[in-house]
């Protein structure tokens, strides 16, 4: 027997004989049962109280489903995380409920209202700087093992990918005594305003981080040759939430390479003699690093001006070494170094006054002779500093001929 369509107001009206006439597969249709007094009777019976013909159930006793979009709208409305999406979902849910007869109208309305309120709050937050305050609070509440934004100066960490390239979100803070991927040596805060662009932020990070590395690792000789400077920078997306920090860090240039032990050597880890000595030598190294890109035969005037600057810096730093009272073990080694620096200073004065490139090169080479030489090693040993001279890059773009010209490869 085929189940006949449910009787009700949608059935054609006619005589009792017509209503109970032959069906497709049988002689007579079954008689209609009486209506239920509770509104939950068979299909088509409206019930005593005028409820929906199906109540909470569909035909043949199946429950009427709740609209899934309405549930999503309510959840997003409560979370208030993406209010615009919650509002759109709520409107879509109301249209679907009306069309399909599903349940969930109350959830759709509630989700739409909550999302509308959330959208207003987000608009006010963005216009008054409240989002920036929220971001600062979020980062302040983050644990050391939470995100890259929670890192501070002196922290050592591991990256989930094992390298420091590409995007970084989650990092694990670890002890600096254990092998690790990176060590933070500075955090730089950028000014507010519109996002300056990826290239500009990267350029600023280059300038700031390379300038600050010696302030954290003052003993540059103790920095391994396979260590270089890396940084985390704000993305366009994080900038919208108030992220303004550049995180400068040391990391290995080797694939899957690890750092072992902290590279920190600043006044918090050094004694007074060590700090003064390293401040002097680093100041001279910085001046030497500013060598012009053009060769003396191409631009003698620029190289002469640089030689004059080196002469001046050497004079200032010699006075700093002479003016300090050194421990007995270090006094004579430092005195010997000062004498060599004085001789080098005279050579740089002659280089600044050279009339041609050949004369300039002669005094240039003589001025570099003391740098990282035996006298420097002896003074470092007396002060308890690293005595392994670093390797230097051969900078083919610089004007110097000697292998000492160029920047430290760290």
Buried (B, 14 or more C-beta within 10 A) or exposed (E): EEEEEBBEEEEEEEEEEEBBEEBEEEEEBEEBEEBBEEBBBBBBBBBEEEBEBBBEEBEEEEEBEBBEBBBBBBBBBBEBEBBEBBBBBBBBBBEBBEEEEBBBBEBBBBBBBBBBBBBEEBEEBEEEEBBBEEBBEBBEEBEBEBBBBBBEBBBBBBBEEEBBEEEBEEBBBBEBEEBBBBBBBBBBEBEEEEBBEEEEBBEBBEEBBBEBBBEBBBBBBBBBEBBBBBBBBBBEEBBBBBBBBBBBBBBBBEEEBBBEEBBBBBBEEBEEBBBBBBBBBBBBBEBBBEBBEBBBEEBBEBBBEBBBBBBBBBBEBBEEBEEBEBEEEBBEBBEBBBEBBEEBBBBBBBBBEBEEBEBBBBBBBBBBBBBBBEBBBBBBBBBBBBBEEBEBEEBEEBBBEBEBBBBBBB
